[in-house]
Amino acid sequence: MPNYRKTKLACYLGFITQAIASNFAPLLFLKFHNDYGISLGNIALISTVYFFTQLLVDLFCAKFVDKIGYRVSIVASEILSAAGLIGLAFLPDLLPNAFAGILISVTVYAMGCGLIEVLASPIVEACPFENKEATMSLLHSFYCWGSVGTIVISTLFFAIFGMNSWKWLTVIWALVPAINIFNFATCPIVPIVEDGKGMGIRQLGKKPLFWVAIILMVCAGASELAMAQWASAYAEAALGLSKTFGDLLGPCMFAVTMGISRVIYGKYGDKIKLTSFMIGSGALCVACYLMASLSSNPVIGLIGCMLCGFSVGIMWPGTISISSKKFPTGGTAMFALLAMAGDLGGSVGPAIVGRVTQFAGDNLRAGMGVGLVFPVVLIIMLFIIGKATIKEKN
């Protein structure tokens, strides 16, 4: 009997790897600025390069992963993630241009993370587990716990050993994907659909309901990251805390509540209707954005930020589960395009909030007010899917 628990563990560690890559470099932005003299404008490019690389990898996966094979691709994801993190520790000092060294390293581990993002979900989906929706939610919770662990452990490490020891910590974090190379190389992997039977990009594009799922995923990514990216600024403004405590109360608590939401659905998902849970979460998300945008009390705004993590928790894995049921032969192309839509939302959402904030004279509440659009559209899309499901049954 194949040991699918090993497959699940490898995918859990894959999501933790992605969380390390997403959350570690931003903790070093000011260090890069001070040590290497990189302008803050260029520092902001680091996140852009990370997300843009992931978008390109999502597109690449839709076309080529089935030809290359899942095992080769997922093992490559961990090799690239480990290599990129190790590069981050050494390349800025080895190359004549430190900024080029950082960007090369970020691009390499972003390629690894893009592969993990697309492949881990279908690998788990193809395993013979009971209650796939709950399993998917639990899988995605490991991104949240990885984010919390990265922020908390890194903050403690810097408090004890000082910021100058960041290169040591980077190498330590690289051990997670390095160890996971062996797990993915040896665990059982089942193809998501039989060879040659998966739907292509064109076939999916002809299905109106797939475009609803794409909009759902864009809104899921935007609802999540528009709040997550601004949570730290909110925490500092709300309670006048230092950057360290701002990060712990803002992004960290956001990730904790998001993880709790995914674990709850992972544990009790067989008793809860997924679309109802997602519509309820969407409504709570609207309330959170209203708290953050309308309340003149900064503490209520901060509570809105924290609760928003809980409200967006189910959106990403839930959309994947709904799409898997609606398009059972969607295959790699479906998972890749959904990941791309989520990343697109994750890039566009925070940018819109930031731009509106700037136009409103640096009024972050005005920016949050515009962010409200994403969960509202998400709820509308869920109702459309619900109506289509009722029609199918009749």
Backbone hydrogen bonds, N-H to C=O, Kabsch-Sander energy under -0.5 kcal/mol:
donor,donor_aa,acceptor,acceptor_aa,energy
4,Y,2,P,-1.4
6,K,3,N,-0.9
7,T,3,N,-0.8
8,K,4,Y,-2.3
9,L,5,R,-2.4
10,A,6,K,-2.3
11,C,7,T,-2.1
12,Y,8,K,-2.4
13,L,9,L,-2.5
14,G,10,A,-1.7
15,F,11,C,-2.1
16,I,12,Y,-1.9
17,T,13,L,-2.4
18,Q,14,G,-2.0
19,A,15,F,-2.0
20,I,16,I,-2.3
21,A,17,T,-2.4
22,S,18,Q,-2.3
23,N,19,A,-2.2
24,F,20,I,-2.4
25,A,21,A,-0.5
27,L,23,N,-0.6
27,L,24,F,-1.2
28,L,25,A,-2.1
29,F,26,P,-0.9
32,F,28,L,-2.8
33,H,29,F,-2.1
34,N,30,L,-2.5
35,D,31,K,-3.0
36,Y,32,F,-2.1
37,G,33,H,-0.7
38,I,32,F,-0.9
43,I,39,S,-2.2
44,A,40,L,-2.1
45,L,41,G,-0.7
45,L,42,N,-0.6
46,I,42,N,-0.6
46,I,43,I,-1.4
47,S,43,I,-0.6
48,T,44,A,-1.2
49,V,45,L,-3.0
50,Y,46,I,-2.0
51,F,47,S,-2.5
52,F,48,T,-2.8
53,T,49,V,-2.4
54,Q,50,Y,-1.7
55,L,51,F,-2.1
56,L,52,F,-2.1
57,V,53,T,-2.3
58,D,54,Q,-2.4
59,L,55,L,-1.8
60,F,56,L,-2.4
61,C,57,V,-2.8
62,A,58,D,-1.7
63,K,59,L,-1.1
63,K,60,F,-0.6
64,F,60,F,-2.8
65,V,61,C,-1.3
67,K,64,F,-0.7
68,I,64,F,-2.2
69,G,65,V,-3.4
73,S,69,G,-1.8
74,I,70,Y,-2.9
75,V,71,R,-2.5
76,A,72,V,-2.1
77,S,73,S,-1.6
78,E,74,I,-1.3
79,I,75,V,-2.0
80,L,76,A,-2.8
81,S,77,S,-2.0
82,A,78,E,-2.4
83,A,79,I,-2.7
84,G,80,L,-2.6
85,L,81,S,-2.0
86,I,82,A,-2.4
87,G,83,A,-2.4
88,L,84,G,-1.9
89,A,85,L,-1.1
90,F,86,I,-1.2
91,L,87,G,-3.0
93,D,90,F,-1.0
94,L,90,F,-1.7
95,L,91,L,-2.7
98,A,96,P,-0.6
101,G,97,N,-1.7
102,I,98,A,-2.2
103,L,99,F,-2.6
104,I,100,A,-2.5
105,S,101,G,-1.9
106,V,102,I,-2.7
107,T,103,L,-2.4
108,V,104,I,-2.2
109,Y,105,S,-2.5
110,A,106,V,-2.2
111,M,107,T,-1.8
112,G,108,V,-1.5
113,C,109,Y,-2.3
114,G,110,A,-2.4
115,L,111,M,-1.8
116,I,112,G,-2.1
117,E,113,C,-2.7
118,V,114,G,-1.7
119,L,115,L,-2.7
120,A,116,I,-2.5
123,I,119,L,-2.0
124,V,120,A,-2.0
125,E,121,S,-2.8
126,A,122,P,-2.0
127,C,123,I,-0.6
127,C,124,V,-0.9
129,F,127,C,-2.3
135,T,131,N,-1.9
136,M,132,K,-2.7
137,S,133,E,-2.2
138,L,134,A,-2.3
139,L,135,T,-2.4
140,H,136,M,-2.2
141,S,137,S,-1.1
142,F,138,L,-0.7
142,F,139,L,-1.3
143,Y,140,H,-1.0
144,C,140,H,-0.8
145,W,141,S,-2.3
146,G,142,F,-2.1
147,S,143,Y,-2.1
148,V,144,C,-2.6
149,G,145,W,-2.7
150,T,146,G,-2.5
151,I,147,S,-2.4
152,V,148,V,-2.9
153,I,149,G,-2.6
154,S,150,T,-1.9
155,T,151,I,-2.2
156,L,152,V,-2.5
157,F,153,I,-2.8
158,F,154,S,-2.6
159,A,155,T,-1.8
160,I,156,L,-2.1
161,F,157,F,-3.2
162,G,158,F,-1.6
165,S,162,G,-1.6
166,W,163,M,-1.6
168,W,165,S,-0.7
169,L,165,S,-1.5
170,T,166,W,-2.1
171,V,167,K,-1.8
172,I,168,W,-2.1
173,W,169,L,-2.7
174,A,170,T,-1.6
175,L,171,V,-0.6
175,L,172,I,-1.2
176,V,173,W,-1.3
178,A,174,A,-1.7
179,I,175,L,-2.7
180,N,176,V,-1.8
181,I,177,P,-1.0
181,I,178,A,-0.6
182,F,178,A,-0.5
182,F,179,I,-0.8
183,N,179,I,-0.9
184,F,180,N,-2.3
185,A,181,I,-1.7
186,T,182,F,-1.3
187,C,183,N,-1.9
197,K,194,E,-2.6
199,M,329,T,-3.4
204,L,200,G,-2.2
205,G,201,I,-2.3
206,K,202,R,-1.1
206,K,203,Q,-0.7
207,K,204,L,-1.9
210,F,207,K,-1.1
211,W,207,K,-1.1
212,V,208,P,-1.3
213,A,209,L,-1.9
214,I,210,F,-2.1
215,I,211,W,-2.3
216,L,212,V,-2.4
217,M,213,A,-2.2
218,V,214,I,-2.4
219,C,215,I,-2.5
220,A,216,L,-2.0
221,G,217,M,-2.6
222,A,218,V,-2.4
223,S,219,C,-3.0
224,E,220,A,-2.0
225,L,221,G,-2.5
226,A,222,A,-2.4
227,M,223,S,-0.8
228,A,224,E,-2.4
229,Q,225,L,-2.5
230,W,227,M,-0.5
231,A,227,M,-0.9
231,A,228,A,-0.6
234,Y,230,W,-1.9
235,A,231,A,-2.4
236,E,232,S,-2.4
237,A,233,A,-2.2
238,A,234,Y,-3.1
239,L,235,A,-2.0
240,G,236,E,-1.2
241,L,235,A,-0.6
246,G,242,S,-2.6
247,D,243,K,-2.6
248,L,244,T,-1.8
249,L,245,F,-2.6
250,G,246,G,-2.5
252,C,247,D,-2.2
253,M,248,L,-0.5
254,F,250,G,-2.2
255,A,251,P,-2.3
256,V,252,C,-2.0
257,T,253,M,-2.6
258,M,254,F,-1.9
259,G,255,A,-2.3
260,I,256,V,-2.3
261,S,257,T,-2.0
262,R,258,M,-1.8
263,V,259,G,-2.4
264,I,260,I,-2.7
265,Y,261,S,-2.0
266,G,262,R,-2.3
267,K,263,V,-2.2
268,Y,264,I,-2.8
269,G,265,Y,-1.5
271,K,268,Y,-2.0
272,I,268,Y,-0.6
272,I,269,G,-0.7
277,F,273,K,-2.4
278,M,274,L,-2.4
279,I,275,T,-2.6
280,G,276,S,-2.5
281,S,277,F,-2.2
282,G,278,M,-2.5
283,A,279,I,-2.3
284,L,280,G,-2.2
285,C,281,S,-2.3
286,V,282,G,-2.1
287,A,283,A,-2.0
288,C,284,L,-2.3
289,Y,285,C,-2.4
290,L,286,V,-2.1
291,M,287,A,-2.4
292,A,288,C,-2.4
293,S,289,Y,-2.0
294,L,290,L,-2.9
295,S,290,L,-0.6
295,S,291,M,-1.1
300,I,297,N,-0.5
301,G,297,N,-1.8
302,L,298,P,-2.1
303,I,299,V,-2.3
304,G,300,I,-2.3
305,C,301,G,-1.9
306,M,302,L,-2.4
307,L,303,I,-3.0
308,C,304,G,-1.7
309,G,305,C,-0.8
309,G,306,M,-0.9
310,F,306,M,-0.7
311,S,307,L,-2.0
312,V,308,C,-2.1
313,G,309,G,-0.8
313,G,310,F,-0.5
315,M,312,V,-0.9
316,W,312,V,-0.7
318,G,314,I,-2.6
319,T,315,M,-2.0
320,I,316,W,-1.7
321,S,317,P,-2.3
322,I,318,G,-2.6
323,S,319,T,-2.4
324,S,320,I,-2.3
325,K,321,S,-1.7
326,K,322,I,-2.4
327,F,323,S,-2.8
330,G,327,F,-2.4
334,M,330,G,-1.4
335,F,331,G,-1.7
336,A,332,T,-2.8
337,L,333,A,-2.5
338,L,334,M,-2.3
339,A,335,F,-2.2
340,M,336,A,-2.3
341,A,337,L,-2.2
342,G,338,L,-2.5
343,D,339,A,-2.6
344,L,340,M,-2.5
345,G,341,A,-2.3
346,G,342,G,-2.3
347,S,343,D,-1.5
348,V,344,L,-2.8
349,G,345,G,-2.8
351,A,347,S,-1.0
352,I,348,V,-2.6
353,V,349,G,-2.2
354,G,350,P,-2.6
355,R,351,A,-2.5
356,V,352,I,-2.7
357,T,353,V,-2.2
358,Q,354,G,-2.0
359,F,355,R,-2.4
360,A,356,V,-1.9
361,G,358,Q,-1.4
362,D,357,T,-1.4
363,N,357,T,-1.3
364,L,362,D,-1.0
366,A,363,N,-0.7
367,G,363,N,-1.3
368,M,364,L,-2.3
369,G,365,R,-1.8
370,V,366,A,-1.3
371,G,367,G,-1.6
372,L,368,M,-0.7
372,L,369,G,-0.6
373,V,370,V,-1.9
374,F,371,G,-1.1
376,V,372,L,-1.4
377,V,373,V,-2.5
378,L,374,F,-2.2
379,I,375,P,-2.1
380,I,376,V,-1.8
381,M,377,V,-2.4
382,L,378,L,-2.0
383,F,379,I,-1.9
384,I,380,I,-1.9
385,I,381,M,-2.3
386,G,382,L,-2.5
387,K,383,F,-2.4
388,A,384,I,-2.2
389,T,385,I,-2.2
390,I,386,G,-1.9
391,K,387,K,-2.3
392,E,388,A,-2.1
393,K,389,T,-1.9
394,N,390,I,-1.9
